[in-house]
Amino acid sequence: MAKLKVGLVQQAVVGNDKQANWRKSAEQVRHLAAQGAELVMLQELHSTLYFCQEENTDYFDLAEPIPGPATEYFAVLAAELNIVLVTSLFEKRGSGLYHNTAVVFDRKEGMVGKYRKMHIPDDPGFYEKFYFTPGDLGFEPIQTSVGKLGVLVCWDQWYPEAARLMAMRGADMLFYPTAIGWDMTDTPDERERQHTAWHTIQRAHAVANSVPVIVANRTGFEASPIDGDPGIQFWGQSFIAGPQGELLAQASSDKEETLLVELDLARTEKVKRIWPYFRDRRIDAYEDLTRRWRD
């Protein structure tokens, strides 16, 4: 497959009505499919508000099993539109055991794979360690009818090791569903620094591994349920980059949007031949990378 039309959906979330949020997402997925998209990605935890702004055991009620209602809904959607669809959900694996999980559907084949978020943050307003157990499925690409998808999730985007391992297993593209934004007390300069770092690190994964990178982030303001906390202004700016980190499309910071790009996968192969990073890796000298720190 030399050409592939890839789309993503950038949305704001205003409540925890899953069915309403799924219908809203499905409308945009249908819009992209009507334009020829063969692969579409939704943002991280798109079924509900970003509940990790506080530690509250009641929010575990939002989780669901796999298979479950969300996987059934999006499997039907992917089959109806004859597309590959990358989604995200709060997975209930068992009582007291939960994951932040991306799920991939392949046309009429249904669910063909999942990835459980490996790197879990714990910062003010992003208390994810309270909710999510680190993933245990490894960095394994998911085989689909349009290629091998290296699906990672949000905080994973800061780790070159994760992108590298996906690429080393043959991922044709890297995908990052995310939910990241500004603390409203941050200065404009600090906001710019944070966003630029986020943008740069992910484009660098494209460069270092010679693969396209697709990033779907949420947008909109979500108030904190804790009195006095500033809430999060999700910064949107979802984007698609080519195998040399070139920016192919980018959404705004404050609007719900879709992006659609035709990727030239033959060009990706040419880039890998011109810049043979994997050939020149000094694997004989990297053993300390598996240590926490070089004491």
C-alpha positions as MATLAB code, in Angstrom:
seq = 'MAKLKVGLVQQAVVGNDKQANWRKSAEQVRHLAAQGAELVMLQELHSTLYFCQEENTDYFDLAEPIPGPATEYFAVLAAELNIVLVTSLFEKRGSGLYHNTAVVFDRKEGMVGKYRKMHIPDDPGFYEKFYFTPGDLGFEPIQTSVGKLGVLVCWDQWYPEAARLMAMRGADMLFYPTAIGWDMTDTPDERERQHTAWHTIQRAHAVANSVPVIVANRTGFEASPIDGDPGIQFWGQSFIAGPQGELLAQASSDKEETLLVELDLARTEKVKRIWPYFRDRRIDAYEDLTRRWRD';
ca = [
       0.000    0.000    0.000;
       1.874    3.059   -1.284;
      -0.677    5.686   -0.204;
      -2.832    5.778    2.901;
      -5.358    8.401    3.981;
      -5.129    8.852    7.743;
      -7.464   10.984    9.844;
      -7.821   12.029   13.462;
     -10.512   13.637   15.591;
      -9.809   16.479   18.055;
     -12.719   17.018   20.442;
     -13.812   18.782   23.592;
     -15.661   16.734   26.219;
     -18.392   18.324   28.313;
     -19.759   15.467   30.410;
     -19.636   11.771   31.283;
     -22.528   10.605   29.104;
     -20.613    7.929   27.204;
     -23.273    7.267   24.605;
     -23.524   10.967   23.750;
     -19.745   11.255   23.504;
     -19.532    8.147   21.311;
     -22.172    9.508   18.962;
     -20.292   12.794   18.723;
     -17.050   10.976   17.916;
     -18.793    8.694   15.424;
     -20.162   11.695   13.525;
     -16.641   12.992   12.972;
     -15.290    9.547   12.099;
     -18.010    9.236    9.462;
     -17.059   12.675    8.142;
     -13.460   11.524    7.685;
     -14.462    8.209    6.136;
     -16.630   10.061    3.626;
     -13.476   11.923    2.566;
     -11.637    8.662    1.968;
      -9.941    8.056    5.320;
      -8.988    4.404    5.721;
      -7.575    4.823    9.216;
      -8.902    7.149   11.943;
      -7.744    7.795   15.513;
      -9.649    9.262   18.460;
      -8.046   11.041   21.428;
      -7.187    9.587   24.821;
     -10.121    8.691   27.139;
     -12.608   10.232   24.711;
     -15.652    8.625   26.373;
     -15.676   10.920   29.420;
     -14.246   14.000   31.033;
     -10.610   13.724   32.109;
     -11.418   12.416   35.604;
      -7.779   12.229   36.789;
      -7.835   15.817   38.070;
      -8.632   14.332   41.489;
      -8.333   11.016   43.325;
     -11.858    9.727   43.751;
     -12.807    6.031   43.922;
     -16.255    6.795   42.465;
     -14.628    7.335   39.072;
     -13.774    3.654   38.847;
     -17.451    3.271   37.903;
     -16.529    4.825   34.541;
     -14.300    1.879   33.648;
     -15.516   -1.048   31.566;
     -14.258   -4.448   30.473;
     -12.862   -5.512   27.122;
     -14.947   -6.688   25.379;
     -17.663   -4.360   26.607;
     -20.054   -1.605   25.490;
     -17.354    0.675   24.031;
     -15.606   -2.045   22.053;
     -18.961   -3.276   20.737;
     -19.954    0.245   19.629;
     -16.713    1.058   17.845;
     -16.376   -2.378   16.262;
     -19.738   -1.804   14.600;
     -18.640    1.672   13.477;
     -15.373    0.407   11.947;
     -17.222   -2.359   10.118;
     -19.913    0.018    8.854;
     -17.333    2.440    7.430;
     -14.826   -0.255    6.380;
     -11.953    1.506    8.159;
      -9.259    0.844   10.726;
     -10.157    2.699   13.930;
      -7.928    3.496   16.933;
      -9.885    4.236   20.119;
      -9.188    4.703   23.828;
     -10.944    3.614   27.007;
     -10.681    3.199   30.770;
     -10.357   -0.571   31.033;
     -11.623   -2.585   33.994;
      -9.513   -5.716   33.869;
     -10.767   -6.941   37.247;
     -11.902   -5.636   40.606;
      -9.289   -3.110   41.697;
      -7.282   -3.521   38.475;
      -7.615   -0.888   35.766;
      -5.697    0.274   32.706;
      -5.606    3.204   30.288;
      -6.020    1.215   27.081;
      -6.001    1.904   23.349;
      -8.049   -0.510   21.228;
      -7.742   -1.062   17.471;
     -10.527   -2.273   15.168;
      -9.908   -3.447   11.607;
     -12.837   -3.070    9.230;
     -15.151   -6.080    9.598;
     -12.582   -8.075   11.580;
     -13.570   -6.358   14.829;
     -11.025   -5.780   17.574;
      -7.572   -6.871   16.389;
      -5.422   -5.615   19.244;
      -4.992   -3.412   22.280;
      -2.205   -1.543   24.018;
      -2.133   -0.732   27.724;
      -0.421    2.544   28.588;
       3.030    1.780   29.982;
       4.250    5.101   31.427;
       1.845    6.485   34.037;
       2.219   10.106   35.253;
       1.414   11.513   38.666;
       1.367   15.298   38.730;
      -1.006   17.972   40.082;
      -4.196   17.646   38.034;
      -2.950   14.430   36.370;
      -3.259   11.826   39.140;
      -3.127    8.838   36.831;
      -1.176    6.502   39.118;
      -4.250    6.411   41.360;
      -6.333    4.961   38.515;
      -4.110    3.069   36.088;
      -1.891    0.041   36.509;
       1.108    0.192   34.132;
       0.606   -1.846   30.986;
       1.893   -5.401   30.685;
       1.477   -6.051   26.957;
       4.827   -4.569   26.020;
       5.629   -2.358   23.058;
       4.079   -4.528   20.369;
       2.687   -3.069   17.108;
      -0.797   -4.136   16.100;
      -1.113   -5.767   12.683;
      -3.963   -4.375   10.573;
      -5.032   -4.379    6.943;
      -3.209   -1.051    6.429;
       0.039   -1.981    8.166;
       1.578   -2.398   11.606;
       0.430    0.323   14.004;
       2.706    1.322   16.867;
       0.053    2.606   19.275;
       1.252    4.392   22.421;
      -0.687    6.635   24.839;
      -0.043   10.209   26.034;
       2.719   10.110   28.690;
       4.441    7.443   26.571;
       5.082   10.254   24.081;
       7.988   11.576   26.177;
       9.963    8.334   26.023;
      12.165    7.665   22.984;
      12.628    4.084   24.201;
       8.939    3.313   23.616;
       8.941    4.722   20.085;
      12.207    2.920   19.284;
      10.961   -0.457   20.477;
       7.775   -0.110   18.429;
       9.829    0.793   15.354;
      12.260   -2.066   15.971;
       9.308   -4.460   15.878;
       8.350   -3.122   12.454;
       5.741   -0.428   13.219;
       4.902    1.432   10.001;
       3.474    4.424   11.888;
       3.344    5.678   15.473;
       0.060    6.791   17.071;
      -0.391    8.866   20.215;
      -3.904    9.475   21.581;
      -3.364   12.160   24.234;
      -5.023   14.411   26.813;
      -2.606   17.184   27.710;
      -3.086   20.837   28.501;
      -2.065   23.817   30.548;
      -2.510   24.540   34.216;
      -4.403   27.826   34.086;
      -1.913   29.396   36.515;
       0.966   28.886   34.052;
       2.396   32.020   32.455;
       2.129   32.459   28.670;
       5.873   31.838   28.338;
       5.651   28.607   30.315;
       2.696   27.445   28.219;
       4.675   28.028   25.050;
       7.669   26.118   26.407;
       5.525   23.156   27.402;
       3.729   22.974   24.092;
       6.929   23.348   22.083;
       8.548   20.516   24.062;
       5.512   18.263   23.453;
       5.524   19.044   19.746;
       9.274   18.614   19.382;
       9.641   15.296   21.205;
       7.004   13.594   19.088;
       8.322   14.939   15.801;
      11.729   13.713   16.974;
      10.294   10.187   17.269;
       9.332   10.452   13.595;
      12.856   11.572   12.692;
      14.736    9.016   14.805;
      12.665    6.104   13.536;
      11.826    7.291    9.994;
       8.075    6.747   10.417;
       5.018    9.032   10.325;
       3.632   10.108   13.708;
      -0.078   10.789   14.295;
      -1.118   12.661   17.466;
      -4.739   13.274   18.571;
      -5.137   15.587   21.567;
      -8.303   16.857   23.205;
      -9.244   20.523   23.357;
     -11.439   22.675   25.583;
     -11.429   23.699   29.242;
     -12.352   21.151   31.915;
     -12.907   22.588   35.385;
     -11.385   20.835   38.360;
     -13.836   19.193   40.793;
     -11.576   20.392   43.625;
     -12.366   23.866   44.955;
      -9.506   26.260   44.306;
      -7.783   24.131   41.669;
      -7.367   25.853   38.300;
      -8.632   23.109   35.970;
      -7.033   22.191   32.643;
      -7.135   23.999   29.321;
      -6.426   21.167   26.912;
      -4.260   22.619   24.190;
      -5.480   20.689   21.159;
      -2.986   21.235   18.322;
      -3.266   17.626   17.178;
      -0.938   16.946   14.291;
       0.389   14.527   11.716;
       4.107   14.451   10.900;
       5.990   12.664    8.146;
       9.026   10.366    8.520;
      11.469   13.270    8.706;
       9.387   15.086   11.302;
       7.890   17.389    8.687;
       4.543   18.818    9.765;
       1.847   17.634    7.351;
      -1.208   18.984    9.209;
      -1.981   20.622   12.552;
      -5.215   21.549   14.301;
      -5.895   24.720   16.295;
      -5.544   25.003   20.059;
      -9.174   25.765   20.853;
     -11.481   24.238   18.233;
     -12.963   20.820   17.610;
     -11.494   19.668   14.319;
     -10.609   16.732   12.127;
      -7.366   16.304   10.210;
      -6.897   14.197    7.090;
      -3.578   13.490    5.362;
      -2.585   11.136    2.575;
       0.623    9.471    3.715;
       3.124    8.399    1.086;
       4.409    5.139    2.541;
       6.729    4.568   -0.410;
       8.496    7.785    0.569;
       8.851    6.470    4.119;
      10.746    3.500    2.701;
      13.012    5.846    0.718;
      13.763    7.893    3.841;
      14.800    4.735    5.701;
      17.227    3.886    2.909;
      18.749    7.372    2.799;
      19.013    7.725    6.598;
      19.832    4.165    7.816;
      19.760    4.855   11.546;
      19.040    1.244   12.440;
      22.087    0.063   10.516;
      24.376    2.382   12.450;
      23.062    1.847   15.959;
      25.857    0.774   18.340;
      23.911   -1.926   20.133;
      27.187   -3.273   21.534;
      27.535   -0.102   23.630;
      23.981    0.511   24.877;
      23.703   -2.071   27.679;
      23.312    0.587   30.381;
      20.043    1.776   28.851;
      18.281   -0.984   30.775;
      19.491    0.470   34.101;
      17.487    3.057   36.065;
      20.585    5.285   36.395;
      24.296    5.004   35.691;
      25.528    5.242   39.288;
];
